[in-house]
Amino acid sequence: MYTQAMDIPDPAQPAPATPDLADPAQLARFEAVLSGGGRIEAQDWMPAAYRKTLLRQISQHAHSEIVGMLPEGNWISRAPSLKRKAILIAKVQDEGGHGLYLYGAAETLGARRADLIDALLAGRAKYSSIFNYPTLGWADVGVIGWLVDGAAIMNQIPLCRCSYGPYARAMIRICKEESFHQRQGYEALLVMMRGTGAQRRMVQDAVDRWWWKCLAMFGPPDADSEHGAQSMRWGIKRMGNDELRQKFIDATVPQAQILGVTLPDPQLKWNDERGHYDHGPIDWEEFRSTLAGDGPCNRERIATRAEAHENGRWVREAALAHARKQQQRAQGAGT
Ligand code: BYC
């Protein structure tokens, strides 16, 4: 796995014990690396709570990437042209790759990938709220690229400076690919907006359905963010949920104007004093109910992932059997 240090822990061994009651010298070194803007690497000592937070965030991020393949994957067979189909296949494949980089980063913290996947399928681990909504038309695919990937990039650019090296390095590559994803979505929408009235209405309808969900992607307001302040102190997150949400809104409004769509918020208005756009209230009740498993597609998404995982069982078993055979051969050759 290209992103990672060479000494990935042996998955057969239990995760190293890192009690918070650390040797003061280790804790001092950890704090010094953070305050000097340096990187913590897989082999470095780290507080158990830092490791736990990273594992939670990175694994949820990995799950989001592979569940995120589903709403768009749904449209591969119905893409309107060969060009759009090729682009969409490449994009969905990229998301699968992002999941792999991120599961790899989580493994450097001592997690077993099989356990992480089990937690997703059993509903014990979260993934991004945004993937629990349906893609009703082709314009949704463009809007996912423009707005969902646009929000993802805004959130993920600061993660390239995350204090944990393997996560930060994975994010650099992911952000480069996300940038292509965002542009292809915006370009697809530009073409539709220059098309027929029906096409323009499809784009507006998709924007109306996705806009508020994208604002919620950044997570609860900072005042209600359980992990935000500590993650900022540790340099895992570099910006708060509200700041990133605001940056996203400020960047997106002019893009919407060029496109010729209306963002569905009558309170969206430039505020000269703040130097930002003001916006209307986000429906956090709806967000919480989606996180609790009651969004329109939660059950369908997990069922589809569970089926894909089961269908891939023979591939995993064959790969393991092959690896074991090669290991035995190598050992035989060495004796
Ligand atoms: N959805 O204390 P907070 C993509 C949870 S993939 C679900 O602020 P934190 C793409 C949060 O986990 C996009 N859950 O948490 C892929 C926590 O619950 P737990 C994914 C959310 O971690 C394919 C609780 O609410 N991006 O872009 O400090 C195709 C309290 O929140 C959400 C990432 O994962 C949400 N939207 O901040 C196209 C980026 N928001 O864990 C596109 C990495 C909050 O205590 N992650 N929660 O049970 C992060 O940056 C941070 O984890 C978050 C949340 C900003 C998301």
Residues whose N, C-alpha, C, O or C-beta is under 5 A from the ligand:
A	BS01	BYC	Q57 Q60 H61 S64 E65 G68 M69 E95 K126 Y127 S128 S129 V148 D149 A152 A216 M217 F218 G219 P220 S225 E226 H227 G228 S231
